[in-house]
Amino acid sequence: MILVLRPAAAADVEAAYRWYEQQQVGLGDEFLEAVRATLRAIACRW
């Protein structure tokens, strides 16, 4: 199954990434990996 983020959701993820990176370099990448892992888990359940 292919999941697609709506533009508003993608913008939220991007904003959160930037916020996490401002808190600590590399934290945004950890956040994105967590988002990806969650989306993979959702896709596998369908």
N, CA, C and O of each residue as an XYZ file, in Angstrom:
184
protein
N       0.826     -1.168      0.000
C       0.000      0.000      0.000
C       0.881      1.246      0.000
O       1.917      1.282      0.664
N       0.477      2.231     -0.724
C       1.195      3.500     -0.772
C       0.414      4.530      0.025
O      -0.777      4.739     -0.203
N       1.097      5.166      0.957
C       0.484      6.246      1.724
C       0.959      7.578      1.167
O       2.125      7.736      0.808
N       0.052      8.520      1.102
C       0.385      9.850      0.607
C      -0.014     10.866      1.669
O      -1.144     10.862      2.156
N       0.913     11.722      2.013
C       0.591     12.787      2.956
C      -0.051     13.950      2.205
O       0.433     14.371      1.155
N      -1.118     14.446      2.745
C      -1.733     15.640      2.170
C      -0.780     16.814      2.364
O       0.045     16.795      3.277
N      -0.884     17.825      1.522
C       0.035     18.966      1.633
C       0.080     19.587      3.030
O       1.157     19.951      3.502
N      -1.049     19.713      3.686
C      -1.055     20.306      5.025
C      -0.294     19.432      6.014
O       0.435     19.948      6.861
N      -0.455     18.120      5.915
C       0.259     17.203      6.807
C       1.757     17.244      6.522
O       2.570     17.251      7.446
N       2.116     17.271      5.251
C       3.530     17.348      4.880
C       4.149     18.645      5.402
O       5.293     18.647      5.855
N       3.402     19.738      5.341
C       3.894     21.018      5.854
C       4.091     20.948      7.368
O       5.048     21.515      7.896
N       3.198     20.261      8.060
C       3.343     20.090      9.515
C       4.596     19.288      9.853
O       5.330     19.629     10.780
N       4.831     18.226      9.096
C       6.023     17.400      9.320
C       7.276     18.235      9.066
O       8.233     18.165      9.838
N       7.277     19.015      8.002
C       8.433     19.853      7.681
C       8.681     20.893      8.772
O       9.826     21.136      9.154
N       7.614     21.502      9.269
C       7.758     22.498     10.336
C       8.289     21.841     11.611
O       9.140     22.410     12.295
N       7.798     20.663     11.926
C       8.274     19.955     13.110
C       9.744     19.580     12.950
O      10.521     19.680     13.899
N      10.121     19.148     11.750
C      11.532     18.828     11.473
C      12.416     20.035     11.758
O      13.434     19.925     12.440
N      12.019     21.172     11.234
C      12.820     22.387     11.441
C      12.904     22.742     12.931
O      13.964     23.137     13.415
N      11.794     22.604     13.653
C      11.795     22.916     15.085
C      12.752     21.998     15.832
O      13.546     22.455     16.654
N      12.676     20.697     15.544
C      13.564     19.745     16.212
C      15.027     20.027     15.882
O      15.886     19.905     16.755
N      15.319     20.393     14.664
C      16.698     20.711     14.277
C      17.196     21.951     15.007
O      18.382     22.048     15.321
N      16.310     22.893     15.278
C      16.712     24.083     16.034
C      17.028     23.736     17.483
O      17.857     24.389     18.117
N      16.371     22.715     18.002
C      16.615     22.306     19.383
C      17.964     21.609     19.508
O      18.717     21.837     20.455
N      18.253     20.748     18.524
C      19.526     20.008     18.529
C      19.755     19.453     17.125
O      18.878     18.811     16.547
N      20.940     19.711     16.590
C      21.270     19.217     15.257
C      21.171     17.697     15.237
O      21.711     17.018     16.111
N      20.482     17.172     14.238
C      20.301     15.730     14.093
C      18.984     15.226     14.668
O      18.522     14.141     14.314
N      18.378     16.013     15.557
C      17.122     15.597     16.162
C      15.996     15.586     15.133
O      15.083     14.764     15.213
N      16.063     16.498     14.170
C      15.067     16.510     13.101
C      15.118     15.232     12.283
O      14.081     14.704     11.882
N      16.324     14.736     12.038
C      16.461     13.483     11.291
C      15.874     12.309     12.081
O      15.257     11.415     11.504
N      16.067     12.318     13.387
C      15.470     11.269     14.219
C      13.947     11.349     14.156
O      13.260     10.329     14.096
N      13.440     12.565     14.171
C      11.993     12.761     14.064
C      11.470     12.204     12.748
O      10.473     11.483     12.726
N      12.151     12.542     11.639
C      11.704     12.049     10.331
C      11.744     10.532     10.262
O      10.855      9.921      9.667
N      12.747      9.918     10.852
C      12.819      8.456     10.851
C      11.655      7.872     11.639
O      11.095      6.848     11.248
N      11.288      8.509     12.737
C      10.137      8.039     13.515
C       8.849      8.173     12.708
O       7.988      7.294     12.761
N       8.715      9.263     11.967
C       7.538      9.447     11.113
C       7.506      8.364     10.037
O       6.468      7.745      9.801
N       8.641      8.140      9.392
C       8.715      7.110      8.345
C       8.370      5.728      8.902
O       7.620      4.972      8.284
N       8.916      5.407     10.066
C       8.652      4.096     10.673
C       7.159      3.952     10.985
O       6.577      2.884     10.792
N       6.564      5.008     11.458
C       5.128      4.968     11.775
C       4.300      4.781     10.508
O       3.348      4.001     10.492
N       4.662      5.493      9.454
C       3.935      5.357      8.189
C       4.106      3.946      7.618
O       3.159      3.380      7.071
N       5.306      3.381      7.742
C       5.525      1.999      7.285
C       4.646      1.044      8.075
O       4.040      0.140      7.500
N       4.570      1.235      9.386
C       3.744      0.366     10.229
C       2.268      0.459      9.841
O       1.561     -0.548      9.796
N       1.822      1.667      9.566
C       0.425      1.860      9.139
C       0.192      1.154      7.813
O      -0.812      0.461      7.648
N       1.101      1.322      6.873
C       0.946      0.725      5.544
C       0.924     -0.804      5.632
O       0.203     -1.456      4.876
N       1.698     -1.368      6.535
C       1.762     -2.826      6.661
C       0.477     -3.408      7.259
O       0.167     -4.581      7.050
N      -0.245     -2.610      7.981
C      -1.474     -3.096      8.609
C      -2.634     -3.188      7.607
O      -3.611     -3.889      7.867
N      -2.543     -2.518      6.511
C      -3.638     -2.525      5.533
C      -3.496     -3.720      4.679
O      -4.309     -3.936      3.779
